[in-house]
Amino acid sequence: MAAEDRATPVERSQLRDLVRERRATLGLSYEKLADRCIDPKSQERPVKSSWLHRLETGEKVQPPDISQLRAMAAGLQVRLEVVQDAAGAQFFGIDVVRSGSGPARALVERADRMTDEQLQQLLRLLDSFAPPE
């Protein structure tokens, strides 16, 4: 087994960082933030202060479900997609790239219909015009 195959996975903290930054900006305790985390669809409070504390201090937590994500977006006063992107990145390694450019969106939409070989060819072509940074 190659050394790079045994490398320790990088710990991700996007949701933890978002919660920490927004909680500080809003001047809220864990309890106050949990009280504000109301799912707009169900009107329930699915986010517990103890979960927020464990998340923010780097302890192991269960990934949030959609109800918790909606509630966190409301409590943190951010768009739902911001919380979804942070949770996806931290818990599942999903890095979202957004673009307001029509051509970029068209490339992404078409990429879903390409074979792996076609995607590799497209990436090589893109690299020839605009090498990665």
C-alpha positions, -999 to 999 in steps of 0.1 A, spaced: 0 0 0 14 34 -10 21 59 17 -4 84 3 -31 57 6 -25 55 44 -26 93 48 -48 106 76 -79 122 62 -81 159 66 -106 170 92 -131 194 78 -147 221 98 -169 242 75 -201 239 95 -183 242 128 -166 274 115 -199 288 102 -217 282 136 -188 296 156 -186 328 134 -223 335 133 -228 327 169 -201 352 178 -214 378 154 -249 375 168 -236 374 204 -255 342 213 -249 314 238 -255 279 227 -288 279 244 -300 311 228 -289 299 194 -307 266 199 -339 286 209 -337 305 176 -332 274 155 -368 268 145 -375 248 114 -398 271 93 -417 241 78 -425 222 110 -421 250 136 -401 226 157 -368 232 174 -347 202 162 -313 216 172 -301 211 207 -276 234 225 -255 203 235 -252 193 198 -241 228 189 -215 228 217 -202 194 206 -201 206 169 -183 238 178 -157 221 201 -149 195 175 -165 165 192 -181 138 171 -217 146 161 -242 131 138 -246 150 105 -277 172 106 -308 163 87 -328 187 65 -350 198 94 -319 207 114 -303 225 85 -334 246 79 -336 254 116 -299 263 117 -303 286 87 -331 304 105 -312 306 138 -279 317 122 -297 342 99 -281 328 67 -295 312 35 -303 275 37 -278 268 9 -250 283 30 -257 258 58 -262 229 34 -229 237 16 -210 239 50 -225 206 62 -219 188 29 -183 199 30 -177 190 66 -195 157 68 -194 144 33 -164 161 16 -187 178 -9 -172 210 -22 -197 231 -41 -186 255 -68 -211 281 -78 -210 303 -108 -233 331 -120 -219 325 -155 -243 309 -179 -216 291 -198 -202 276 -166 -236 264 -156 -241 248 -190 -208 230 -187 -217 216 -153 -251 205 -165 -237 187 -195 -209 171 -175 -235 149 -158 -242 133 -192 -205 126 -201 -185 95 -197 -154 95 -175 -132 95 -206 -151 125 -221 -148 144 -188 -110 138 -187 -107 151 -223 -127 182 -214 -105 188 -183 -74 185 -204 -88 210 -229 -98 234 -201 -63 231 -186 -48 240 -220 -67 273 -220 -68 281 -183 -44 260 -162 -55 254 -126 -41 277 -100 
